[in-house]
Amino acid sequence: MAKYLLVSFKTCPWVQRAAIVLREKKIEFEFRHIEPDNRPDWFLAISPHKKVPVLRLDDRVSLFESSAIVEFLDETIAPRLHPADPVARAINRAWTDYVPTFSQAVTGSGYAATEVDFAKAVEQIPVAFDRLEKALEKQGAGPFFNGAAYSLVDAAYAPFLQRYFYLDRVKPLGVIEKFPRLKAWAEALVARPSTHSFPPAEFEAMYREGLRRRKSWVSQFIEAPRVAAE
């Protein structure tokens, strides 16, 4: 059996995408976290782009870029998460290609430096949500993008929809409620165990700490951690 090592920053959504697929396929793997500001030499030696994720196979070959990693996993290990029908598969790939734009529109406001920038960024969320709402209307009844079957497109969007909920709990946005199919899809993804590399409350705390560390405008609304009474 092949040995899989997934190298990650703890809160990287692109690594999370690869980890979700590994868990969906019930592949045993080692998760190794590094610090983005202190990338060790052994990592720089195995990562062609010097960034995560990197999936190391048998300590011999490095796969990099989340889309390439998940496609490799889906081609080599059952069950297949891409639809069997080539048209459906092409549609899934096209919507997966939209993820970088979607992620910037939906979660980028969390890193805005000023209130004006935050407001401008939030204005982009309904545009991205509306596109997915219309796509979900065409795809079927849910709970997932293709209906009952979980797929690679679900794994691609799950980290960013999860972060929308985190951001909404820091500074209520009130957007997703206007898109019922998207909201139901997002809730189904967040409820799925494979989405989580850490306990949800612990991971949400990491997300909030990341906002504080970047000194984003919205971080002022994060409550200080409570100190347990002695």
C-alpha positions as protocol buffer text, in pm:
chain_id: "A"
residue {
  index: 1
  type: MET
  ca { x: 0 y: 0 z: 0 }
}
residue {
  index: 2
  type: ALA
  ca { x: 126 y: 344 z: -90 }
}
residue {
  index: 3
  type: LYS
  ca { x: 235 y: 582 z: 184 }
}
residue {
  index: 4
  type: TYR
  ca { x: 77 y: 929 z: 170 }
}
residue {
  index: 5
  type: LEU
  ca { x: 208 y: 1240 z: 342 }
}
residue {
  index: 6
  type: LEU
  ca { x: 3 y: 1560 z: 313 }
}
residue {
  index: 7
  type: VAL
  ca { x: 193 y: 1876 z: 406 }
}
residue {
  index: 8
  type: SER
  ca { x: -18 y: 2166 z: 523 }
}
residue {
  index: 9
  type: PHE
  ca { x: -58 y: 2499 z: 693 }
}
residue {
  index: 10
  type: LYS
  ca { x: -321 y: 2434 z: 959 }
}
residue {
  index: 11
  type: THR
  ca { x: -583 y: 2669 z: 817 }
}
residue {
  index: 12
  type: CYS
  ca { x: -512 y: 2644 z: 443 }
}
residue {
  index: 13
  type: PRO
  ca { x: -840 y: 2580 z: 255 }
}
residue {
  index: 14
  type: TRP
  ca { x: -660 y: 2433 z: -46 }
}
residue {
  index: 15
  type: VAL
  ca { x: -495 y: 2169 z: 170 }
}
residue {
  index: 16
  type: GLN
  ca { x: -832 y: 2109 z: 333 }
}
residue {
  index: 17
  type: ARG
  ca { x: -972 y: 2027 z: -10 }
}
residue {
  index: 18
  type: ALA
  ca { x: -711 y: 1753 z: -59 }
}
residue {
  index: 19
  type: ALA
  ca { x: -762 y: 1621 z: 294 }
}
residue {
  index: 20
  type: ILE
  ca { x: -1137 y: 1597 z: 235 }
}
residue {
  index: 21
  type: VAL
  ca { x: -1084 y: 1376 z: -70 }
}
residue {
  index: 22
  type: LEU
  ca { x: -838 y: 1156 z: 117 }
}
residue {
  index: 23
  type: ARG
  ca { x: -1095 y: 1108 z: 394 }
}
residue {
  index: 24
  type: GLU
  ca { x: -1383 y: 1049 z: 149 }
}
residue {
  index: 25
  type: LYS
  ca { x: -1180 y: 770 z: -8 }
}
residue {
  index: 26
  type: LYS
  ca { x: -1078 y: 635 z: 333 }
}
residue {
  index: 27
  type: ILE
  ca { x: -710 y: 665 z: 249 }
}
residue {
  index: 28
  type: GLU
  ca { x: -475 y: 649 z: 545 }
}
residue {
  index: 29
  type: PHE
  ca { x: -236 y: 944 z: 538 }
}
residue {
  index: 30
  type: GLU
  ca { x: 0 y: 1140 z: 757 }
}
residue {
  index: 31
  type: PHE
  ca { x: -93 y: 1504 z: 809 }
}
residue {
  index: 32
  type: ARG
  ca { x: 212 y: 1721 z: 873 }
}
residue {
  index: 33
  type: HIS
  ca { x: 161 y: 2090 z: 951 }
}
residue {
  index: 34
  type: ILE
  ca { x: 425 y: 2356 z: 898 }
}
residue {
  index: 35
  type: GLU
  ca { x: 427 y: 2728 z: 968 }
}
residue {
  index: 36
  type: PRO
  ca { x: 382 y: 2959 z: 666 }
}
residue {
  index: 37
  type: ASP
  ca { x: 642 y: 3202 z: 801 }
}
residue {
  index: 38
  type: ASN
  ca { x: 895 y: 2929 z: 879 }
}
residue {
  index: 39
  type: ARG
  ca { x: 898 y: 2677 z: 595 }
}
residue {
  index: 40
  type: PRO
  ca { x: 1158 y: 2412 z: 675 }
}
residue {
  index: 41
  type: ASP
  ca { x: 1430 y: 2311 z: 433 }
}
residue {
  index: 42
  type: TRP
  ca { x: 1292 y: 1958 z: 393 }
}
residue {
  index: 43
  type: PHE
  ca { x: 964 y: 2112 z: 272 }
}
residue {
  index: 44
  type: LEU
  ca { x: 1132 y: 2353 z: 31 }
}
residue {
  index: 45
  type: ALA
  ca { x: 1318 y: 2055 z: -114 }
}
residue {
  index: 46
  type: ILE
  ca { x: 998 y: 1862 z: -197 }
}
residue {
  index: 47
  type: SER
  ca { x: 764 y: 2148 z: -296 }
}
residue {
  index: 48
  type: PRO
  ca { x: 830 y: 2278 z: -651 }
}
residue {
  index: 49
  type: HIS
  ca { x: 620 y: 2592 z: -593 }
}
residue {
  index: 50
  type: LYS
  ca { x: 732 y: 2627 z: -229 }
}
residue {
  index: 51
  type: LYS
  ca { x: 371 y: 2627 z: -112 }
}
residue {
  index: 52
  type: VAL
  ca { x: 109 y: 2385 z: 19 }
}
residue {
  index: 53
  type: PRO
  ca { x: -50 y: 2145 z: -38 }
}
residue {
  index: 54
  type: VAL
  ca { x: 211 y: 1887 z: -124 }
}
residue {
  index: 55
  type: LEU
  ca { x: 114 y: 1521 z: -132 }
}
residue {
  index: 56
  type: ARG
  ca { x: 422 y: 1305 z: -95 }
}
residue {
  index: 57
  type: LEU
  ca { x: 392 y: 951 z: -234 }
}
residue {
  index: 58
  type: ASP
  ca { x: 612 y: 684 z: -72 }
}
residue {
  index: 59
  type: ASP
  ca { x: 864 y: 956 z: 17 }
}
residue {
  index: 60
  type: ARG
  ca { x: 955 y: 950 z: -352 }
}
residue {
  index: 61
  type: VAL
  ca { x: 725 y: 1171 z: -561 }
}
residue {
  index: 62
  type: SER
  ca { x: 571 y: 1510 z: -480 }
}
residue {
  index: 63
  type: LEU
  ca { x: 230 y: 1606 z: -616 }
}
residue {
  index: 64
  type: PHE
  ca { x: 140 y: 1974 z: -583 }
}
residue {
  index: 65
  type: GLU
  ca { x: -153 y: 2207 z: -649 }
}
residue {
  index: 66
  type: SER
  ca { x: -480 y: 2092 z: -494 }
}
residue {
  index: 67
  type: SER
  ca { x: -663 y: 2039 z: -823 }
}
residue {
  index: 68
  type: ALA
  ca { x: -391 y: 1808 z: -954 }
}
residue {
  index: 69
  type: ILE
  ca { x: -378 y: 1618 z: -625 }
}
residue {
  index: 70
  type: VAL
  ca { x: -751 y: 1549 z: -606 }
}
residue {
  index: 71
  type: GLU
  ca { x: -771 y: 1451 z: -972 }
}
residue {
  index: 72
  type: PHE
  ca { x: -486 y: 1204 z: -919 }
}
residue {
  index: 73
  type: LEU
  ca { x: -656 y: 1056 z: -614 }
}
residue {
  index: 74
  type: ASP
  ca { x: -983 y: 1024 z: -800 }
}
residue {
  index: 75
  type: GLU
  ca { x: -820 y: 854 z: -1100 }
}
residue {
  index: 76
  type: THR
  ca { x: -625 y: 602 z: -892 }
}
residue {
  index: 77
  type: ILE
  ca { x: -838 y: 514 z: -590 }
}
residue {
  index: 78
  type: ALA
  ca { x: -1202 y: 405 z: -572 }
}
residue {
  index: 79
  type: PRO
  ca { x: -1471 y: 517 z: -527 }
}
residue {
  index: 80
  type: ARG
  ca { x: -1470 y: 772 z: -808 }
}
residue {
  index: 81
  type: LEU
  ca { x: -1603 y: 1107 z: -693 }
}
residue {
  index: 82
  type: HIS
  ca { x: -1632 y: 1260 z: -1039 }
}
residue {
  index: 83
  type: PRO
  ca { x: -1958 y: 1177 z: -1222 }
}
residue {
  index: 84
  type: ALA
  ca { x: -1931 y: 891 z: -1471 }
}
residue {
  index: 85
  type: ASP
  ca { x: -2115 y: 1086 z: -1740 }
}
residue {
  index: 86
  type: PRO
  ca { x: -1863 y: 1295 z: -1938 }
}
residue {
  index: 87
  type: VAL
  ca { x: -2097 y: 1594 z: -1975 }
}
residue {
  index: 88
  type: ALA
  ca { x: -2172 y: 1600 z: -1603 }
}
residue {
  index: 89
  type: ARG
  ca { x: -1801 y: 1561 z: -1535 }
}
residue {
  index: 90
  type: ALA
  ca { x: -1718 y: 1856 z: -1758 }
}
residue {
  index: 91
  type: ILE
  ca { x: -1980 y: 2071 z: -1582 }
}
residue {
  index: 92
  type: ASN
  ca { x: -1832 y: 1973 z: -1245 }
}
residue {
  index: 93
  type: ARG
  ca { x: -1482 y: 2062 z: -1360 }
}
residue {
  index: 94
  type: ALA
  ca { x: -1602 y: 2397 z: -1494 }
}
residue {
  index: 95
  type: TRP
  ca { x: -1762 y: 2488 z: -1161 }
}
residue {
  index: 96
  type: THR
  ca { x: -1451 y: 2371 z: -979 }
}
residue {
  index: 97
  type: ASP
  ca { x: -1247 y: 2609 z: -1195 }
}
residue {
  index: 98
  type: TYR
  ca { x: -1468 y: 2889 z: -1057 }
}
residue {
  index: 99
  type: VAL
  ca { x: -1358 y: 2817 z: -699 }
}
residue {
  index: 100
  type: PRO
  ca { x: -1065 y: 3066 z: -687 }
}
residue {
  index: 101
  type: THR
  ca { x: -1296 y: 3350 z: -797 }
}
residue {
  index: 102
  type: PHE
  ca { x: -1567 y: 3230 z: -559 }
}
residue {
  index: 103
  type: SER
  ca { x: -1327 y: 3205 z: -266 }
}
residue {
  index: 104
  type: GLN
  ca { x: -1196 y: 3559 z: -314 }
}
residue {
  index: 105
  type: ALA
  ca { x: -1548 y: 3699 z: -340 }
}
residue {
  index: 106
  type: VAL
  ca { x: -1688 y: 3507 z: -44 }
}
residue {
  index: 107
  type: THR
  ca { x: -1404 y: 3507 z: 209 }
}
residue {
  index: 108
  type: GLY
  ca { x: -1185 y: 3795 z: 92 }
}
residue {
  index: 109
  type: SER
  ca { x: -1381 y: 4049 z: 294 }
}
residue {
  index: 110
  type: GLY
  ca { x: -1246 y: 3889 z: 608 }
}
residue {
  index: 111
  type: TYR
  ca { x: -900 y: 4021 z: 525 }
}
residue {
  index: 112
  type: ALA
  ca { x: -1002 y: 4376 z: 422 }
}
residue {
  index: 113
  type: ALA
  ca { x: -794 y: 4639 z: 597 }
}
residue {
  index: 114
  type: THR
  ca { x: -1060 y: 4912 z: 623 }
}
residue {
  index: 115
  type: GLU
  ca { x: -1435 y: 4941 z: 666 }
}
residue {
  index: 116
  type: VAL
  ca { x: -1468 y: 5078 z: 312 }
}
residue {
  index: 117
  type: ASP
  ca { x: -1274 y: 4786 z: 167 }
}
residue {
  index: 118
  type: PHE
  ca { x: -1481 y: 4544 z: 375 }
}
residue {
  index: 119
  type: ALA
  ca { x: -1807 y: 4691 z: 246 }
}
residue {
  index: 120
  type: LYS
  ca { x: -1686 y: 4673 z: -115 }
}
residue {
  index: 121
  type: ALA
  ca { x: -1579 y: 4313 z: -70 }
}
residue {
  index: 122
  type: VAL
  ca { x: -1911 y: 4212 z: 89 }
}
residue {
  index: 123
  type: GLU
  ca { x: -2090 y: 4351 z: -217 }
}
residue {
  index: 124
  type: GLN
  ca { x: -1928 y: 4075 z: -423 }
}
residue {
  index: 125
  type: ILE
  ca { x: -2068 y: 3790 z: -213 }
}
residue {
  index: 126
  type: PRO
  ca { x: -2424 y: 3796 z: -355 }
}
residue {
  index: 127
  type: VAL
  ca { x: -2285 y: 3787 z: -710 }
}
residue {
  index: 128
  type: ALA
  ca { x: -2090 y: 3468 z: -639 }
}
residue {
  index: 129
  type: PHE
  ca { x: -2375 y: 3315 z: -440 }
}
residue {
  index: 130
  type: ASP
  ca { x: -2627 y: 3387 z: -715 }
}
residue {
  index: 131
  type: ARG
  ca { x: -2417 y: 3202 z: -972 }
}
residue {
  index: 132
  type: LEU
  ca { x: -2400 y: 2894 z: -752 }
}
residue {
  index: 133
  type: GLU
  ca { x: -2768 y: 2918 z: -662 }
}
residue {
  index: 134
  type: LYS
  ca { x: -2856 y: 2902 z: -1031 }
}
residue {
  index: 135
  type: ALA
  ca { x: -2615 y: 2614 z: -1088 }
}
residue {
  index: 136
  type: LEU
  ca { x: -2767 y: 2418 z: -800 }
}
residue {
  index: 137
  type: GLU
  ca { x: -3117 y: 2473 z: -942 }
}
residue {
  index: 138
  type: LYS
  ca { x: -3004 y: 2297 z: -1260 }
}
residue {
  index: 139
  type: GLN
  ca { x: -2819 y: 2017 z: -1084 }
}
residue {
  index: 140
  type: GLY
  ca { x: -3103 y: 1859 z: -885 }
}
residue {
  index: 141
  type: ALA
  ca { x: -3252 y: 1821 z: -542 }
}
residue {
  index: 142
  type: GLY
  ca { x: -2933 y: 1794 z: -335 }
}
residue {
  index: 143
  type: PRO
  ca { x: -2808 y: 1770 z: -70 }
}
residue {
  index: 144
  type: PHE
  ca { x: -2486 y: 1785 z: -274 }
}
residue {
  index: 145
  type: PHE
  ca { x: -2395 y: 1953 z: -600 }
}
residue {
  index: 146
  type: ASN
  ca { x: -2490 y: 1649 z: -810 }
}
residue {
  index: 147
  type: GLY
  ca { x: -2780 y: 1541 z: -592 }
}
residue {
  index: 148
  type: ALA
  ca { x: -2734 y: 1248 z: -356 }
}
residue {
  index: 149
  type: ALA
  ca { x: -2376 y: 1164 z: -462 }
}
residue {
  index: 150
  type: TYR
  ca { x: -2083 y: 1350 z: -305 }
}
residue {
  index: 151
  type: SER
  ca { x: -1824 y: 1466 z: -559 }
}
residue {
  index: 152
  type: LEU
  ca { x: -1500 y: 1654 z: -609 }
}
residue {
  index: 153
  type: VAL
  ca { x: -1689 y: 1980 z: -666 }
}
residue {
  index: 154
  type: ASP
  ca { x: -1835 y: 1946 z: -315 }
}
residue {
  index: 155
  type: ALA
  ca { x: -1487 y: 1899 z: -170 }
}
residue {
  index: 156
  type: ALA
  ca { x: -1366 y: 2208 z: -355 }
}
residue {
  index: 157
  type: TYR
  ca { x: -1633 y: 2443 z: -218 }
}
residue {
  index: 158
  type: ALA
  ca { x: -1665 y: 2305 z: 135 }
}
residue {
  index: 159
  type: PRO
  ca { x: -1367 y: 2494 z: 289 }
}
residue {
  index: 160
  type: PHE
  ca { x: -1486 y: 2831 z: 160 }
}
residue {
  index: 161
  type: LEU
  ca { x: -1850 y: 2789 z: 254 }
}
residue {
  index: 162
  type: GLN
  ca { x: -1732 y: 2683 z: 599 }
}
residue {
  index: 163
  type: ARG
  ca { x: -1531 y: 3004 z: 626 }
}
residue {
  index: 164
  type: TYR
  ca { x: -1832 y: 3210 z: 519 }
}
residue {
  index: 165
  type: PHE
  ca { x: -2018 y: 3080 z: 825 }
}
residue {
  index: 166
  type: TYR
  ca { x: -1717 y: 3162 z: 1043 }
}
residue {
  index: 167
  type: LEU
  ca { x: -1701 y: 3516 z: 907 }
}
residue {
  index: 168
  type: ASP
  ca { x: -2077 y: 3558 z: 943 }
}
residue {
  index: 169
  type: ARG
  ca { x: -2044 y: 3477 z: 1312 }
}
residue {
  index: 170
  type: VAL
  ca { x: -1776 y: 3745 z: 1355 }
}
residue {
  index: 171
  type: LYS
  ca { x: -1966 y: 4016 z: 1166 }
}
residue {
  index: 172
  type: PRO
  ca { x: -2317 y: 3915 z: 1052 }
}
residue {
  index: 173
  type: LEU
  ca { x: -2341 y: 3941 z: 674 }
}
residue {
  index: 174
  type: GLY
  ca { x: -2699 y: 3823 z: 619 }
}
residue {
  index: 175
  type: VAL
  ca { x: -2634 y: 3708 z: 264 }
}
residue {
  index: 176
  type: ILE
  ca { x: -2660 y: 3331 z: 245 }
}
residue {
  index: 177
  type: GLU
  ca { x: -3017 y: 3333 z: 379 }
}
residue {
  index: 178
  type: LYS
  ca { x: -3125 y: 3485 z: 45 }
}
residue {
  index: 179
  type: PHE
  ca { x: -3001 y: 3178 z: -144 }
}
residue {
  index: 180
  type: PRO
  ca { x: -3186 y: 2876 z: -3 }
}
residue {
  index: 181
  type: ARG
  ca { x: -3033 y: 2607 z: -224 }
}
residue {
  index: 182
  type: LEU
  ca { x: -2683 y: 2734 z: -159 }
}
residue {
  index: 183
  type: LYS
  ca { x: -2750 y: 2757 z: 214 }
}
residue {
  index: 184
  type: ALA
  ca { x: -2879 y: 2398 z: 225 }
}
residue {
  index: 185
  type: TRP
  ca { x: -2577 y: 2281 z: 26 }
}
residue {
  index: 186
  type: ALA
  ca { x: -2336 y: 2468 z: 253 }
}
residue {
  index: 187
  type: GLU
  ca { x: -2497 y: 2324 z: 565 }
}
residue {
  index: 188
  type: ALA
  ca { x: -2477 y: 1971 z: 422 }
}
residue {
  index: 189
  type: LEU
  ca { x: -2107 y: 2018 z: 347 }
}
residue {
  index: 190
  type: VAL
  ca { x: -2028 y: 2159 z: 690 }
}
residue {
  index: 191
  type: ALA
  ca { x: -2217 y: 1873 z: 854 }
}
residue {
  index: 192
  type: ARG
  ca { x: -2014 y: 1609 z: 667 }
}
residue {
  index: 193
  type: PRO
  ca { x: -1734 y: 1463 z: 884 }
}
residue {
  index: 194
  type: SER
  ca { x: -1481 y: 1461 z: 599 }
}
residue {
  index: 195
  type: THR
  ca { x: -1485 y: 1842 z: 589 }
}
residue {
  index: 196
  type: HIS
  ca { x: -1311 y: 1867 z: 925 }
}
residue {
  index: 197
  type: SER
  ca { x: -940 y: 1827 z: 988 }
}
residue {
  index: 198
  type: PHE
  ca { x: -986 y: 1964 z: 1341 }
}
residue {
  index: 199
  type: PRO
  ca { x: -1280 y: 1980 z: 1582 }
}
residue {
  index: 200
  type: PRO
  ca { x: -1504 y: 2257 z: 1443 }
}
residue {
  index: 201
  type: ALA
  ca { x: -1481 y: 2487 z: 1747 }
}
residue {
  index: 202
  type: GLU
  ca { x: -1102 y: 2455 z: 1755 }
}
residue {
  index: 203
  type: PHE
  ca { x: -1074 y: 2528 z: 1385 }
}
residue {
  index: 204
  type: GLU
  ca { x: -1304 y: 2829 z: 1407 }
}
residue {
  index: 205
  type: ALA
  ca { x: -1082 y: 2966 z: 1682 }
}
residue {
  index: 206
  type: MET
  ca { x: -782 y: 2922 z: 1450 }
}
residue {
  index: 207
  type: TYR
  ca { x: -967 y: 3112 z: 1177 }
}
residue {
  index: 208
  type: ARG
  ca { x: -1043 y: 3398 z: 1415 }
}
residue {
  index: 209
  type: GLU
  ca { x: -684 y: 3409 z: 1533 }
}
residue {
  index: 210
  type: GLY
  ca { x: -577 y: 3438 z: 1169 }
}
residue {
  index: 211
  type: LEU
  ca { x: -800 y: 3744 z: 1127 }
}
residue {
  index: 212
  type: ARG
  ca { x: -646 y: 3897 z: 1438 }
}
residue {
  index: 213
  type: ARG
  ca { x: -293 y: 3822 z: 1319 }
}
residue {
  index: 214
  type: ARG
  ca { x: -360 y: 3998 z: 988 }
}
residue {
  index: 215
  type: LYS
  ca { x: -516 y: 4291 z: 1176 }
}
residue {
  index: 216
  type: SER
  ca { x: -810 y: 4291 z: 936 }
}
residue {
  index: 217
  type: TRP
  ca { x: -1088 y: 4544 z: 991 }
}
residue {
  index: 218
  type: VAL
  ca { x: -1339 y: 4280 z: 1091 }
}
residue {
  index: 219
  type: SER
  ca { x: -1110 y: 4139 z: 1360 }
}
residue {
  index: 220
  type: GLN
  ca { x: -1220 y: 4417 z: 1597 }
}
residue {
  index: 221
  type: PHE
  ca { x: -1551 y: 4232 z: 1634 }
}
residue {
  index: 222
  type: ILE
  ca { x: -1389 y: 3914 z: 1762 }
}
residue {
  index: 223
  type: GLU
  ca { x: -1438 y: 3869 z: 2133 }
}
residue {
  index: 224
  type: ALA
  ca { x: -1121 y: 3822 z: 2333 }
}
residue {
  index: 225
  type: PRO
  ca { x: -1067 y: 3462 z: 2450 }
}
residue {
  index: 226
  type: ARG
  ca { x: -1218 y: 3404 z: 2789 }
}
residue {
  index: 227
  type: VAL
  ca { x: -977 y: 3317 z: 3066 }
}
residue {
  index: 228
  type: ALA
  ca { x: -1098 y: 3040 z: 3292 }
}
residue {
  index: 229
  type: ALA
  ca { x: -1157 y: 3148 z: 3651 }
}
residue {
  index: 230
  type: GLU
  ca { x: -898 y: 3021 z: 3895 }
}
